[in-house]
Amino acid sequence: MYDIAIVGGGVIGCSIARELSRYNLNTVLIEKNNDIATGTTKANSAVVHAGYDAPAGSLKGKFNVRGNEMFSQVCNELNVPFNRIGSYVIANDEEDMKTIKDLYDNGVKLGINDMEIIDANEVRKNEPNLNKNVVGALYAPSAGIVESWELAIANAENAMDNGAELKLNFEVKNIIKNDGVFKINSENEVIESKMIINAAGVYADKIYNMVADSHFEIHPRKGQYFLLDKVEKDLVNHVIFQCPTKMGKGVLVAPTVDENIILGPTSEDLGIDEKENVATTFEGLGFIKEKVAITTDKINYRNVITSFAGLRAEPSTGDFIIEESDQVEKFINVAGIKSPGLSSAPAIAEYVVELVENSFGNLEKNLSFNPIRRKRIKFNELNDEEKAKLIKKDPQYGNIVCRCETITEAEIVDAIHRNAGGQTINGIKRRCRPGAGRCQGGFCGPKVLEILARELNVKPEKIALENIGSEILIGRTKEKI
Ligand SMILES: Cc1cc2nc3c(=O)[nH]c(=O)nc-3n(C[C@H](O)[C@H](O)[C@H](O)COP(=O)(O)OP(=O)(O)OC[C@H]3O[C@@H](n4cnc5c(N)ncnc54)[C@H](O)[C@@H]3O)c2cc1C
């Protein structure tokens, strides 16, 4: 019997699992897919927002500001790349200048005191590739960029290092509560828990409906993106936003922590049943091109290396829903965590522990809790002497598997065998980047597959690109099937 079952292995569920591992609780993190961070957490802008745009008084505003403050420490402890590069909301006319003044005032109400409204000269000096029609910008120095999936993975790994359990391939199909115990059923397994934390992203309404008449719905809102090759890395130095609209923060141009440039997203409301619709479309990508052209005409679309889409979990209530259910005791919803959910994740996790404590009473501290996640060696960032030393210690560092990103066999093997390790080709890409470069895995994909099969001791036909059903091989050529 578990004390707590967290449903959903996105950045929210994983952050909560880590916070709870500070206490002596028997916690399990449940995920329907064969890896964590495969939902919204793998496809977003990866910006840690300063937090000036959510309405003052909203949960989004409160947790964004607190989350932003926590990011440096959390990322240091978990060894996750995070760069506080600052953001600009650019104004192209006097109307936009009014909007950024409103954003500034709202930010001050939320307690953000380091913002500045800067003039066109200052913008041009720092961002020479923006179009000449910029008349000013709201500069927020506390905004940053992070790798959203690595943050989730690192949280899950550290939670497991500290005693939490992870159950993959467990799709919650129904939940029954009897005598204070939740029986959580998948297709072929049942687990029991005293408490449930519902962090199921776009499916949080469905999970809540298994135990109560949900008072909220979660609608998917799609965002599509282009990702540019590293040759474009000097295009902009800050996260560049356009003035926001009712549909969101608009289309951005921003560096990523891995030195790519991201362009997007769209904001497209989908039907309630389209919770798996992450297809990119000609129209959506065309819209991004059109909007980005307002910010800069310097994009070379020949340097696009991939396009992708993610789904915002748009709650019918308009704000994050983070509360113990008033219908079902010991069932906590962490639902509708749309943007700025990534920025808010550490603060949401901190708050959920408070809710757990209110419900369970005083929690006993885990005295052996270690907040530090073992550093991941990045071969391509070492000098020649360090590389030679490593290769001498472990010859697998001498085998470059991914040429675009210079990723070695040893890094892949480590990514497989850590707690919450990767078991799919994309899972390995998210952990140490083979396949994330210009050729997008054309060269290294088959080699990663071989290493996965060898290390997991399974047949190559069992190795999937991503979710179950995306296995790549069906057998040997010329072999009868
Ligand atoms: C286009 C876009 C841009 C964004 N940009 C930003 C940004 O720049 N900054 C920012 O702060 N936020 C941003 N966000 C928001 C941010 O990405 C999300 O708030 C965050 O990733 C939500 O994480 P999550 O864990 O709640 O959801 P998810 O990552 O979706 O995780 C939920 C998990 O639950 C699992 N699950 C669902 N049903 C079941 C079931 N029945 N059984 C078991 N498991 C189940 C899913 O498989 C999934 O892994 C953006 C979002 C989008 C879509």
The ligand as a Gaussian input file, in Angstrom:
#p B3LYP/6-31G(d) Opt

LIG

0 1
 C        2.774000      25.410000     -26.644000
 C        3.121000      25.482000     -25.184000
 C        4.045000      26.405000     -24.721000
 C        4.352000      26.487000     -23.375000
 N        5.367000      27.303000     -22.959000
 C        5.660000      27.394000     -21.657000
 C        6.727000      28.196000     -21.211000
 O        7.502000      28.726000     -22.000000
 N        6.901000      28.348000     -19.894000
 C        6.091000      27.754000     -18.986000
 O        6.262000      27.999000     -17.800000
 N        5.124000      26.902000     -19.361000
 C        4.909000      26.703000     -20.678000
 N        3.930000      25.849000     -21.096000
 C        3.198000      25.089000     -20.105000
 C        3.986000      23.884000     -19.601000
 O        4.579000      23.184000     -20.667000
 C        3.039000      22.983000     -18.827000
 O        2.430000      23.752000     -17.825000
 C        3.693000      21.786000     -18.194000
 O        4.518000      21.084000     -19.082000
 C        2.589000      20.882000     -17.667000
 O        3.158000      19.752000     -17.110000
 P        2.228000      18.598000     -16.540000
 O        3.116000      17.703000     -15.777000
 O        1.051000      19.191000     -15.849000
 O        1.603000      17.905000     -17.827000
 P        2.230000      16.782000     -18.803000
 O        3.646000      17.048000     -19.137000
 O        1.292000      16.651000     -19.949000
 O        2.200000      15.466000     -17.920000
 C        1.001000      14.777000     -17.641000
 C        1.323000      13.300000     -17.703000
 O        0.200000      12.548000     -17.288000
 C        0.206000      11.332000     -18.003000
 N       -1.141000      10.749000     -17.960000
 C       -2.265000      11.232000     -18.520000
 N       -3.292000      10.375000     -18.308000
 C       -2.816000       9.342000     -17.597000
 C       -3.382000       8.135000     -17.086000
 N       -4.667000       7.803000     -17.292000
 N       -2.585000       7.283000     -16.387000
 C       -1.269000       7.572000     -16.183000
 N       -0.679000       8.691000     -16.662000
 C       -1.430000       9.577000     -17.367000
 C        0.604000      11.785000     -19.411000
 O        1.080000      10.705000     -20.203000
 C        1.663000      12.834000     -19.109000
 O        2.978000      12.304000     -19.136000
 C        3.654000      25.686000     -22.450000
 C        2.737000      24.731000     -22.914000
 C        2.512000      24.596000     -24.272000
 C        1.623000      23.521000     -24.782000

